[in-house]
Amino acid sequence: FNVPNWMGTLGVFANFIAYAIMGYPAGNMLQKYGYKKTALVAIAVGFIGVGIQTLSGSAQSFGVYLLGAFIAGFSMCLLNTVVNPMLNKLGGGGNKGNSLCGTAVIILTGLLIPEGIKNAQISNVFPLMYAALAIFAFAFIVISLTKIPETNKEAGVKTAEASKYGPLSFRHFMLGAIAIFVYVGIEVGIPNVLQKWLQNPDLNVLGSGVNAEAVAGSVAATYWFLMLIGRLLGAAIGSKVSA
């Protein structure tokens, strides 16, 4: 199917808009159930989301894909809420950088994308989806068997009771939340739209006789590589400066 650009971008949007809905419940779950249970719920939700996305290929349904992307976004939000503080707790320092593995996934995923992606079929993506499901299942087993120290919940309750103000009462918090939301849209939107623009045969941006798909993929890979450099520098700083 010839999916227009706005539909392709909508798939990414469905994934990230789940953050806005799940952010507050994710924080409550972490406070109530702790690291381990919240992480297990996040992985289970991720497995369901990726499973639905996989089924959308067999069903040839873009709506089912959007549903799967939306549910997978819940998992991403939960994992972002629990993973960094959990790893800091396990590391014992509270100031370690944890970005490298998250960035490496992008590179590894790129290696699994087949050549001739322009004429690829849904079935070409199935091995990648199956690998993702296997990783979710493996992570669930590992975390369920791992002893994870939990934060003292009573201390957190006392701190909340002592404060007269919630985060929404601070103007800079609200502006910061809006800024992060816009930033993530730009960060993810750049490689998404850039590849479509470079590959558009009607625009013929790169001229004739050029493998537009290969060039577009290289440009996007360079973009993520530069992001990786930034993450590595951030991780180096984060290992020296407390959050």
C-alpha positions as CSV (number, residue, x, y, z in Angstrom):
1,F,0.0,0.0,0.0
2,N,1.1,3.5,-0.8
3,V,1.0,5.1,2.6
4,P,1.0,8.9,2.5
5,N,3.5,10.9,4.6
6,W,1.0,12.1,7.1
7,M,-0.1,8.6,7.9
8,G,3.5,7.4,8.4
9,T,4.1,10.4,10.7
10,L,0.8,9.6,12.5
11,G,2.3,6.2,13.4
12,V,5.2,7.9,15.2
13,F,2.8,10.4,16.8
14,A,0.5,7.6,18.2
15,N,3.6,6.1,19.9
16,F,4.7,9.3,21.6
17,I,1.3,10.8,22.5
18,A,0.8,7.9,24.9
19,Y,3.4,9.6,27.1
20,A,1.1,12.5,27.7
21,I,-1.6,10.1,28.9
22,M,0.5,7.6,30.8
23,G,2.9,9.9,32.5
24,Y,0.9,10.6,35.7
25,P,-0.3,7.0,36.1
26,A,3.2,5.7,35.6
27,G,4.5,7.9,38.4
28,N,1.7,6.7,40.7
29,M,2.4,3.0,39.8
30,L,6.1,3.5,40.6
31,Q,5.2,5.1,44.0
32,K,2.7,2.4,44.8
33,Y,4.2,-0.8,43.5
34,G,7.9,-0.1,43.3
35,Y,10.6,-0.7,40.6
36,K,10.2,-4.4,40.0
37,K,6.4,-4.6,39.6
38,T,6.2,-1.5,37.5
39,A,9.0,-2.7,35.2
40,L,7.2,-6.1,34.8
41,V,4.0,-4.3,33.9
42,A,5.8,-2.1,31.4
43,I,7.4,-5.1,29.7
44,A,4.1,-7.0,29.6
45,V,2.4,-3.9,28.0
46,G,5.2,-3.6,25.5
47,F,4.8,-7.2,24.5
48,I,1.1,-6.7,23.9
49,G,1.7,-3.5,21.9
50,V,4.4,-5.0,19.7
51,G,2.2,-8.1,19.3
52,I,-0.7,-6.0,18.0
53,Q,1.7,-4.2,15.6
54,T,2.8,-7.5,14.3
55,L,-0.8,-8.6,13.8
56,S,-1.5,-5.4,11.9
57,G,0.8,-6.7,9.2
58,S,-1.2,-9.9,8.7
59,A,-4.5,-8.0,8.9
60,Q,-3.2,-5.3,6.5
61,S,-4.8,-2.7,8.9
62,F,-3.3,0.7,9.5
63,G,-5.8,1.3,12.3
64,V,-4.6,-1.9,14.2
65,Y,-1.0,-0.7,13.7
66,L,-1.9,2.7,15.3
67,L,-3.5,0.9,18.2
68,G,-0.4,-1.2,18.7
69,A,1.9,1.8,18.5
70,F,-0.3,3.6,21.1
71,I,-0.1,0.7,23.5
72,A,3.6,0.3,22.9
73,G,3.9,4.0,23.8
74,F,2.4,3.2,27.3
75,S,5.2,0.7,27.7
76,M,7.9,3.2,26.7
77,C,6.5,5.8,29.1
78,L,6.5,3.2,32.0
79,L,10.0,2.1,31.2
80,N,11.3,5.7,31.0
81,T,9.7,6.3,34.4
82,V,11.2,3.3,36.1
83,V,14.4,2.3,34.3
84,N,16.7,5.3,35.0
85,P,16.0,5.5,38.8
86,M,16.0,1.7,39.0
87,L,19.5,1.5,37.4
88,N,20.7,4.3,39.5
89,K,19.5,2.4,42.6
90,L,21.2,-0.7,41.5
91,G,24.4,1.2,40.7
92,G,24.4,2.8,44.1
93,G,25.6,6.2,42.9
94,G,22.5,7.9,41.7
95,N,24.4,9.8,39.1
96,K,25.2,7.2,36.3
97,G,24.5,7.7,32.6
98,N,22.3,5.1,31.1
99,S,21.9,6.2,27.5
100,L,24.4,4.0,25.5
101,C,22.3,0.8,25.2
102,G,19.1,2.8,24.3
103,T,21.0,4.4,21.4
104,A,22.7,1.2,20.3
105,V,19.2,-0.3,19.7
106,I,18.7,2.1,16.8
107,I,21.9,1.0,15.1
108,L,21.1,-2.7,15.6
109,T,17.6,-2.2,14.2
110,G,19.1,-0.6,11.1
111,L,21.2,-3.6,10.5
112,L,18.0,-5.7,10.3
113,I,16.3,-3.5,7.7
114,P,16.5,-5.4,4.4
115,E,17.9,-4.0,1.2
116,G,15.4,-2.8,-1.4
117,I,13.2,-1.4,1.4
118,K,11.3,0.6,-1.2
119,N,9.7,-2.7,-2.6
120,A,9.6,-4.5,0.8
121,Q,6.6,-6.5,1.9
122,I,5.1,-6.6,5.4
123,S,6.6,-10.1,5.8
124,N,10.1,-8.6,5.6
125,V,9.5,-6.8,8.9
126,F,8.2,-9.9,10.7
127,P,11.7,-11.1,11.8
128,L,12.4,-7.8,13.5
129,M,9.0,-7.9,15.3
130,Y,9.5,-11.5,16.4
131,A,13.0,-10.5,17.8
132,A,11.3,-7.6,19.7
133,L,8.8,-10.0,21.2
134,A,11.5,-12.4,22.2
135,I,13.5,-9.6,23.9
136,F,10.4,-8.5,25.8
137,A,9.8,-12.0,27.0
138,F,13.4,-12.5,27.9
139,A,13.6,-9.2,29.8
140,F,10.4,-10.2,31.7
141,I,12.0,-13.5,32.9
142,V,15.2,-11.8,33.9
143,I,13.6,-9.0,35.9
144,S,11.2,-11.4,37.6
145,L,14.2,-13.4,38.8
146,T,16.2,-10.4,39.9
147,K,16.2,-9.0,43.4
148,I,15.8,-5.2,43.0
149,P,16.1,-2.9,46.1
150,E,13.2,-0.6,46.5
151,T,13.1,3.0,47.7
152,N,11.7,3.7,51.1
153,K,8.1,4.6,50.4
154,E,7.4,6.2,53.7
155,A,10.0,8.9,53.1
156,G,8.3,9.7,49.8
157,V,4.9,10.0,51.5
158,K,6.2,12.3,54.2
159,T,7.8,14.6,51.6
160,A,4.6,14.8,49.6
161,E,2.6,15.7,52.7
162,A,5.1,18.4,53.8
163,S,4.9,20.3,50.4
164,K,2.1,22.8,50.0
165,Y,2.6,23.1,46.2
166,G,2.2,20.6,43.4
167,P,4.4,20.6,40.3
168,L,1.6,22.2,38.2
169,S,1.7,25.3,40.4
170,F,5.1,26.2,39.1
171,R,5.1,28.1,35.8
172,H,8.6,26.9,34.7
173,F,7.5,23.3,35.2
174,M,4.6,23.8,32.8
175,L,6.7,25.6,30.3
176,G,9.4,22.9,30.6
177,A,6.8,20.2,30.0
178,I,5.6,21.9,26.8
179,A,9.2,22.5,25.7
180,I,10.1,18.8,26.1
181,F,6.9,17.8,24.2
182,V,7.8,20.0,21.3
183,Y,11.5,18.9,21.4
184,V,10.7,15.2,21.2
185,G,8.4,15.9,18.3
186,I,11.2,17.7,16.5
187,E,13.9,15.1,17.4
188,V,11.8,12.2,16.1
189,G,10.2,14.1,13.3
190,I,13.4,15.2,11.6
191,P,14.7,11.7,10.5
192,N,11.1,10.6,9.8
193,V,10.2,13.4,7.5
194,L,13.7,13.8,6.0
195,Q,13.8,10.3,4.7
196,K,10.4,10.8,3.0
197,W,11.5,14.1,1.5
198,L,14.8,12.6,0.1
199,Q,13.0,9.6,-1.4
200,N,10.1,11.5,-2.9
201,P,10.2,10.7,-6.7
202,D,8.1,13.8,-7.5
203,L,10.5,16.2,-5.9
204,N,13.7,14.3,-7.2
205,V,15.8,16.1,-4.6
206,L,18.9,14.1,-5.2
207,G,18.6,14.0,-9.0
208,S,18.5,11.2,-11.4
209,G,20.8,8.1,-11.3
210,V,21.0,8.2,-7.5
211,N,19.8,5.5,-5.1
212,A,17.5,7.8,-3.1
213,E,16.7,5.0,-0.5
214,A,20.4,4.4,0.2
215,V,21.2,8.1,0.5
216,A,18.2,8.7,2.7
217,G,19.1,5.8,5.0
218,S,22.7,7.1,5.3
219,V,21.6,10.6,6.1
220,A,19.2,9.3,8.8
221,A,21.9,7.0,10.2
222,T,24.3,10.0,10.4
223,Y,21.6,12.0,12.3
224,W,21.3,9.2,14.9
225,F,25.1,8.8,15.0
226,L,25.4,12.5,15.9
227,M,22.7,12.0,18.5
228,L,24.7,9.1,19.9
229,I,27.7,11.4,20.3
230,G,25.6,13.8,22.2
231,R,24.3,11.0,24.4
232,L,27.8,9.7,25.1
233,L,28.9,13.2,26.1
234,G,25.7,13.6,28.3
235,A,26.4,10.2,29.9
236,A,30.0,11.3,30.7
237,I,28.7,14.5,32.3
238,G,25.9,12.6,34.1
239,S,28.5,10.2,35.6
240,K,30.2,13.2,37.2
241,V,27.3,15.5,38.1
242,S,24.3,14.3,40.2
243,A,20.9,14.6,38.6
